[in-house]
Amino acid sequence: MATEVSPADELQLTGSSAAYSPDNPAPVIEPPRARTKRTPRATRTNFELYGWLFMRLSGVVLVVLVIGHLLIQLVLDGGVTKVGFAFVAGRWASPFWQYWDLAMLWLAMLHGGNGLRTVINDYAEQPNTRVWLKTILFTAVAFTIVLGSLVIFTFDPNIR
Amino acid sequence: MPAGTLYRGREGMWSWVAHRVTGVLIFFFLFVHVLDTALVRVSPEDYDKVVSTYKTPIVSLLEYGLVAAILFHALNGLRIIAVDYWTKGPRYQKQMFWTVMGLWIVLMLGAIYPVLGHAARVLFGS
């Protein structure tokens, strides 16, 4: 039978650890995930989950919308040569193509915007840089969606 | 550099890199494309003038590159969905990657004439 040895008897403190004792304890290091005063209160949402899901759902729809768009604009009926104001006017005379383009605009901008948000979060290491890049990104996405939607629905074939 | 310390990745890593690069390129094109289309609200002449640059040989080559980026991003995106949702997706991710590359090459060969034919006629006469 081995005699009982308490851990404190076996423990040999070395180096800087030797400076600490029960009377002079080492400073407490905060656990990395502890919530502090600086932690935003509302971090516990499922935003990233819904973002992940949106990328997949919008991706499937965009495959159909964008490849259809490429076929119409670049392949069928003379390819890019036929594209012009008259061609746009002909297409947007039909609500079907107006809503096709509207869905493509919104889904592609939000899909691309969320993708670039991920890229910024991955590579911009300074918190300030991240905030600025994402502010610029958000502004560009909102501007493009509003401008594009207005263009589709205020289009006037008789502008001249 | 000692052998075996540099991570060079394989199909999984390089498809991830290519997905990012093509995604960023497509996003910037989309931004410009909405701006050029907005010219239909300015005047038919301004719109047609800008669209005529899309019909020049150099920009046609860029369009072929855009088609390449979009087709890869679309096909690899479907592969990612299969890896996420298909039970055997992770096991077959490499085979699916090479399927994506095969389909991509076939589609890119098919796109040569429709996308670049006009540029060839401009450059070499019809």
Interface residues (C-beta under 8 A of the other chain):
Chain A: R56 G59 V60 L62 V63 V66 I67 L70 L74 V75 G78 G79 V80 T81 V83 G84 F85 A86 V88 L105 A108 M109 G112 G113 G115 L116 V119 A140 T144 L147 G148 L150 V151 T154 F155 D156 I159 R160
Chain B: R20 G23 V24 I26 F27 L30 F31 V34 L35 T37 A38 V40 R41 S43 P44 E45 Y47 D48 V51 Y54 K55 S60 E63 V67 I70 L71 A74 G77 L78 I80 I81 D84 A111 P114 V115 G117 H118
